[in-house]
Amino acid sequence: MKIKRFTTLVAALIVTTTFAVVAQQSDREPSPSKLQQHVSYLASDAMDGRRTGTAGANDAARYIAGEFSRAGLTPANGKVARKPSAIIASYLQTFPYVGRVELGKNNVLSMRSGETFRPGEDWMPLGISANQTLDLTGVVFAGYGITANELNHNDYKEKYSKTQVAVVRAGTPDGDNPHSRFTTAGQVRFKVAAAQSAGVGALLIISREDNLKNDPLARLRYDNAGLAGIPVAVISKQVAEKLANAKELKLATDVVRVEVPAYNVVGVLQGSDPVLKNEHIVIGAHYDHLGRGGEGSLAPRSGEIHHGADDNASGTAGLIELARIFSAQRPKLRRTLVFIAFGGEEEGLLGSNYYVNHPLVPIDKTIAMINMDMIGRMKDRKLMIGGVGTATEWREIIRQANSAQSLKVAASSHAPAGMPIVVSANGRPVITSDPADAFDLALNDDGYGPSDHSSFYMKRIPVLFFFTGTHVDYHKPSDTFDKINYNDEARILTLVARIVRDVDAADKRLTYTTAKSEPPRTGGFRVYLGTIPNYADSSDGLLLDGIRDDSPAAKAGLKAGDRIVKIGNRDVKNVYDYTHALGEMKAGQEYVIEVVRGTERLTLKITPAAR
């Protein structure tokens, strides 16, 4: 057998990590069976898809809180309650969320002739509709209501007035083609933005169904992304025919949006060092999913439970397991660990964004955030880690941890041929190394991304993002617990635990760096500004969570915390208005952009860059 000489670094790694792991009992290691227990519960029919604000999501939050309590984590406020219900509640951080939409009493659509149309039967305001009462003196039939400059398409032929209402067809000129070039511009939110840009006072969308009640648009829903700036409603085909000859209309919309409880679940494991315990390492995962489909679903029809086993019961189960493991570890880590299960991720990082702006432990004392989102479907040892460029130490820490993943204690006096070994004084193998046990890593520098670590990176906190990739069951009801690779997920958690221990072992905190990042590829847009929008509910402008370094936005003087209220002559009330304005911009052309910063309204100039 060929014996290879280990470097001092690897030898030190063996002493400090491998023997420590060997000394631990098996119940202090990630357990595939426990992972399956958690995932099968969170992804069960009983959780009804865990859409934020629903009973299923809140039951999931209470389950996680119970597991945090069982593991010995304390609530962030440090107070330990006695009653079971109070114990669970102490781990929950409530954030604002509109979970239910109801029809108010003042909904009117009538013609000058006196004919009145019935809400719920002939027409229905949308959940995003502004509540207004309008006397309208003109009806504009505007095709599909699409404006897409990059496609040289505009259904609005001129500028209109607030006393006119636009009546448009649902969908796009390409019908149900899933690869339509109008896929984005044909969405309701972008039809609304196009109507507002055209200057009309309201938008009516003609139903594609013969019976209005069968149209998904007629079901009151709200996406928590802000209200439209104008009244918006869906009308039946019969009403559309009657409006063809209408001269004057009265339109009153009254939609009641009801806030419901939505939660982050936060548990704390205090560090053992008198000084370093004031520094925190956050470990996070989102527990919400898509409920029964609708917005965000890739299923052909809504109504089925989207189980969300990989997305993200897998990450949540990993979070619970790591809480159990670190709570059992002796000696405890020097720094404090903060475990957070986030809600509202699928709606636009609502929970994590709320947390970083309303932290339960000081955000400036958070030295790292590690996020696990979809870690249950590993194939061929492939593991993606994002955020590697957010701290100068990350690459070496990850390399060492992955090398340690290949180290094993030999169970006998023999080791497979070709494997490096460490021998004891009597010549018997003690530790062997099998490179096949290490992960095939794909490392990405960028600290931004479509998951909760982005919220922390925007606060200049080093982050890592663990992800095993998408699959055919992504955002479909078929993402079920029986398809999770529990053994490999347990191995991923071992790697995460090693990385956390290495961060904790260093006397100095990680060195934050601004990671290299590519402009996000937003479908169809030819320009890039470098803004990081806040996707939470907004009706008074688009709040910016961050600005990418050396971007057009940075050069224009925009800052995190600014609220964009106007671009050129386009009012901006939410992210959809902003996106619509972005689609009309040309690279290299200067635009005036108005922002609210604190109590000031500032006028800046920005020149978009080409993609």
N, C-alpha and C positions, 0 to 999 in steps of 0.2 A: 504494500500500500504506500502510495506517495504521500508524505507528510509535508504540508505547506506551512510556511512560517507566517503567522499573523502579524500585522503592524501593531505598534503600541496603541494606536487608537482603537483598533478592534479588540485588543486584549483588555483595554480599560472598559470597553463597552460590555465585554463578557462579564467582567467582575461586577460592574455596577448595575447591569440590567438582568442578564441571564440567570445568575445565581439567585438574584432577588425574586425573579419570577418562579424559579424552581421551588424556592422556600414557601411560596404562597400555596394555600390550599386551593383545590380545584374550584371551590365555590367563590373564589375571588378572581376568577377569570371569566371572560364573556361566555355565556352559556347559549348554544343554539336552541336548546329546548325552551329556555326562558324568553328568548327573542321570539320564538314561534308563539308562545303563550300571549305575549303582548300584541304582536301583529294580528293574530287571529281574532283577538278581542276588538282592537281598534278598527279593523277592516271588516268586522262582522255586519250582518244586515241590521243588527240592533242599533248601530251607530248611524245608519241611514246616510252614509257618505260624508258625515262630519262637515257639512258646509257651515261656515262661520255664522254664529247667531242662532243656529238651530238647536233643538233639544239634543240631537246626536252629538254635535260638536261640544256642547256643554257637558254632556255625560263623559265624553272623552277627556275633557279638561279635568273633571273631578277624578276620573280614574288615574290620570297622571299625577295629580296632587296627592292622591292616596299612596301611590308608589313612592313619591318623593318623601312622604312622611314615614313610610315603612322603611325606607333606606336610611333614615336618620337626618335628612336635610332639614334645615330650619327655614321658616318664612323669612323674607328679606327684612321685615321689620323687627326680627329677633324675638317676637312674642310667640309663645307656645300656648295655644288654646287647649281647653279641656274637652269641650263638647265635640263629638265627631264632625258635626256640620261646620262648626267654627274652625276646627283644625283644617278641613278641606278649603274653606273660604280664605284662610290666611295665606294660602299659596297663590291666590288668583289676583291678577292685576286686570281690572276692567278697562277696556278702551271703547271709544264711541263707535257704534255700528248701527246702521239702519237695516233691520232684518225683516221688516214687514211694511207693505204698502197697502193703503186702503183708499177706497173712493170716497171723497168728501161729499157734502150735500149740495154744493153749488157748482154743478157741471151742466153747462148749457151749450147746445149747438142748434141754432135756428136760422131760418131765412126770413127775409123781409116779408115774404108772403104770409108768414105766420106758421109755416110748417116747422115743427120742432122734432129733433131726432133724439132717440132714447140712449142715454149712456149705458153701456153694457150690452145693448142690442144692436144699435146702428153705428155706434162709434165708442171709442174708449180713449181717454187720455193715457199717455205712457207714464211709467213710474218716474221718468227723468224730467217730466214736463214742468215748466215754470207755472206757478199759479197766478193767473191774470184774468181779467175781464176785458174783452176787446170788442169794439164796434168796427167791423171790417167793411171796406168799401170796394174791394176788388179781389178777384180770384185768379191766381196765376197757375196754369197747368205747366209744369216744368219737367216733363219726361220722368226720368228716374231720380231727379234731384241730385245729380252727381256733378261735382266740379273736381276735375283732375288735370291740372295744368301739364303735368309730366306726360299725360296721354293725349294732350290737345283736345280735351273733352270738357264742355261746359254746358249744362242744361239750362242755366240762367243766362238769358241773352242780353239783359240790361240790368240797371240798378232799380231797385224797387223801394217801396215805402213801408213804414210800420203799419199802415192801414190795409195792407194787402196780405193775403194768405196764399202760401204755395201749396198746391195739391200735386203729389208725386206718386209714381208707382213704387211698390216694394221691390227689392232685389236689384238686379243689374241687367243691362242689355244682353249679357251672355247667359241669361237664365240661371239654371242650377249648376253650371259648370264650376267645379271646385277649384279649377285653375284659372278662373277668370282674371283678366288684367284689372278688373274693377273690384276685386275681392275686398280690399280695404275701403276704397271710396264708397262702396255700396252698403257698408254697415250703417245702421241707423244713426249712431253717434256722428258719423261723418256727413251724413245727409243733413243732420241738424246744423252742423258747423257750416256747411255750404249754404244752407238757407239763411243763417244769420249773416254770413258774409254778403249775401245778395241783398240784404236789407229788409226782407219781409218780416211781418210781425208775428207769424205763426206758421206751423208746418202740419199738414194733414197727409198721411200716408195711406194709399189705397190698399186694402187687404187683398191678398192673393187667394183667400178662401171664399167660397160661396156663402158660408155661414161664418160671420165674424167671430163667433164664440170659439171656433176651431183654430183661430189664428194665434200663434204664440205671442204676437205683439199685443193682443187684447188681454193678456194675463199680466196683471200689475206686478212689476218687478223693479228692483233698484240695484244698481251695480256699485254703489258707494264711491262713484268717481265724480260726483258733482252734478248739479242740476243744469239742464239746458237753459239758455238765456231767453227762450221764447216758449210759448205753449206748443206742445207736440202731441198729436193724437193719431190713432189709426181709425179709418172710416171704412164702411162696407162699400162694395161695388155699387150698390143701389144709391147710396148717398152721393157717391162720386158722380154718378150720372145726373142727379138732380142739381148738383153744384155747378154743372157745366153752364147753366144759364143764369146762375145767381149773380146778383149785383151787390147785395149787401148781406152780411152775416153778423150774427152775434155769437161770440165764442167766450165761454167762461170755463176755466179749468180749475179743479179743486182736488188735489191729491194729498193725502195725509201719509207722511213717512214716519214710521214708528221706530224709535230706537229700542234695541233689545240688548241684553247682556252678551258681551263677547270678551274673551279672556286670553291673556298670556298666563302661563303657569311658571312660577319662579321659586326655586329652592336653592338654598345656600349651604355650602359645606365650609365652615370656617377653617382657615389655615392655622398651622401650629406655631409659626414664627411670630414673635411679638411685634416685629416691624413689618415683615413682608406680608403678613396676613391682611394688611391694608391694600394690597394690590390684588386684582381680581382677574381670573381667567374665565371667560364665558364659554360655555359649551351649549350649543343650541340646535334645535330642529323644529320645523313647523308641523303641527298635528292636524290642521284643517285640510279639507279636500273639497270636492265639487258637488256634494249632496246627490241629487238626482239628475245632474247634468245641467243643460242650459249653457250659460256663459262659461267659456273655457273648455267645454267638453268636445272631444273628437269623435263621439259616438254618433251614429247616423240618426238617432232619435233620442229625445230626452224622456225622462220619466223612470229610467232604471237607476238603481243604486250604483253609484261610482265608489267602489270599495276603497280605493287608494291604499293598497297594501304597500306598494313600493313608494308611492308618492302620497303622504310621506310617513305612513305607519312604520316603515323600516327605520327611518332616521329617528323617529320618536322612541321606538323600542330600544334603539342604540343609546339614546339619551338616558333612558331609565336604567339600562344595564350599567352604563358608566357611572351613574349616580350610586348604584349599589356597590360597584367594585371599589370606587374611591372612598366610599364611606367605610368599607371594611378594611382598607389598607392601613397597615401599621409599619412604620410611623406615618402619620398623615402628611400630606403635602404642606409645604411652608406657606404657600399662598392660598388665598380663598378661591374656591370654585363656585361659580354661579351657573346653575343649570336652568335653561329657559326653553319651554315649549311654546312656540309662537302660534297665535291665531291670525287669521286674515291674510296669510301669505298669498293665497291664490287670487285674491282681489287686488293685489298690488303691495305686498309687504306691509300691510296695515299694522299688524301687531308689533313687528320689530321696529318699524318707524316710530310708533307711539312710544315704545320702550326707550329708545335712545334719546328721545326728547323728554321723557318722564321717567328717568332711571330710578330703580329702587336701591341701587348702590351707586356711588359716585362714578359717572362715566369716565372722568379723567383718570381714575384709578384702574380702569380696565386696560390690561396690558396686551390682551389677545382675545380674539373670538374665533371659535372653531365651529363650523356649521356642517351638519349632515343632512343632505336632502337627496333622497333616492339612492340608498346604498345597499339595496337588497337583490339586485339582479346581475351580480358580477359574472363575467364570462372570461375564460382564458387568462385569469389573474390580472385583468386590465382594470386599473383604478385611476380616475381623474382627480387631480387636486388643483383647485384654483386658489388664487391669492398669494402665490409663492413669491411674487415680487413686492409684497407689502411690508416685508421685514428683511433686512440683510441676512439674518441668520436662518431663514426658513429652509433654504435649499440644503444646507449641511445637516440641519436637524432632521429633515425628511430622509436624506440619504442614509444617515446613521440608523434611524429607526427602521427603515426598510431593510438595511443589512441585518439588523438584529432579528428581523422577521424570519430570516433563514436559519437562525441558530437553534439547535435542539440538544437536549440532553440525551446521550445515547442510552438506550434501554438495556444494551448488552455490551459484551466486550468487542463486538464487531460493528463496523460502520460500512455503508455501501462504498464500493470502490470509486475512487476519484473525488470523494468528499473530503474537504479539509477538516482536521480534527485537532482537539486539544486533549492531551493525555494526562493522567494522574501520575503520582510517583511510582505506582506499580505497573505503569505502562498501559493501563486500560483506558479506552476512550471515555472522556467525560462529556465533551461537547463536540458536536459535529455541525457542519454548515452545508445546507443544501440550497443552492441558488434558486432552484425551482420553487422554493417556498416564499421567495420575495415577490412583491407585486411588480407587474409591468406598469410603470407609472407614466401617465401623461400629465405633465406639469404646465400650468398656465399662470402667467404673472398677474393678470388683471384682478384687482380687488372688487370690481363691479361684477354683477351678474344677476340672473333672475331668481335670486333667493335672498334669505334674510341677512347673510353676511354683508351685503351691500350697505345696509343701514348703518352698520358699525364702521365700515371702511370710510363712509362719508363723514364720520366723526374722527378720522385719522387714527384708527385703531388697526393694528395688523390683524389680518384674517386668513383663515384657510377654509376651503370649501371642498367637501368630500362627496363624490358622485360616481356612480357606476354606469351611467349612460341611460339613454331613452330606449324604448322597445315598443313593440306593436300594441301593447296594452296601455300605453301611456294615455292618461286622461280618458280612459274608457272603463265601463263596468267590469271588464275582464281582468283588471289589475287586482287579483285576489291573493289571499295569504298563501295558498298552496304553490304559488309560482316563485316564492322567495327562496333564495339560496342562503339558508341560515348559517351553514358552516362557514362560508366565505364572509358573510356579514360579521360573524364573531371574530374572524381574522382581521377584518378592517378595524373593528373596535380595539383589538390589541394594538394595532399600529397607532390609532388615535391616542390611546392611553400612554403609549411610549412617548409620543410627541408632547403630550401635556406634561408628563413627568420631566422631560428634558427642558421644557420651558421653565418649569418650576425649579429645577436644579440650578439654573444659572443665577448668579447673584445680581446681575443687572437685567433690567427689563429689555425686551426686544427693541431693536432699532427700527422705528417706522420709516418706510420709504414710499414714495409715490410710484406706483407700479406702472409699467408700460401698458398701454391699452389701445386697442384698435377701436375706431368709431363703430358703434353698433350698427348692424345692417338692418335698417328699418325699411320694410318692403316698399319699393318704388321711389323712395325719396332720393333726390340727387344732391342734396346739400347736407351739411353737418354743422351744428352749432357747438356741441360739447356741453350741453346742459344735462343735469340729472334730475328729472321731474319727480315730484312727490305725487303718488297716485291716490292719495286719500281724498275723501269727499271735499269738493271745493266748488264754490259758485262765485268767488270774488277774485279770480286770477289763479295762475299756476304757480304754486310754491316750488322753489328749487331747493332740493336737498344738497346739491353739490355742483361743482363746475370742474370739468376735466382740465388738467393743466395744459397750458399752451394751446388752448382751443380758441375758436372765434369768440366764444362767450367770455373766456378769461381775458382776452385782449380788449373786449368791449367794456370790461369793468364790472361784469355781473358777478355776484357773490352768492354763496350758499345762504339761504334765508330770504333772498329776494323773491318777490311775487310778481310775475309777469302779468300785466293787465292789458297790454296793447302791443301789437307788432304791425308797423305800417299803419294802415287804416282799419285793421282788424282788431276788434275787441277780443280779449282772451279771458274766459271765465273758468276754464278747466283744461285738462290735458288734451281733450279732443279738439277744442278750439285751437290750441297750440299746435297740435299735429297737422290740422288742416292748414294753418298759416304756414307751417314749415313746407308743406307740399307746394305752396305757391311761390316760394322764394327761389332765387337764382344765385348760383355761386358767383362770387366776385362783385355782386351788386350790394351797395350799402343800404341798410334799412334802419329806420328809427324804431327803437324798442323802449317801451315805458314800463318801469318797475316801481313797486312800492317797497321801500326799505325802511323798516321801522315806521315812523310817522311821515316820512318824506316820499313824495312821488318824483322819481328821477327819469330824465330822458337821456338815453344812451344811443350810440350808433354801433351797429354790428354788421359785419361782412361775412356771410356764410362761406364755408369752404366746400369745394367739390368733393364728392365721395370717390 
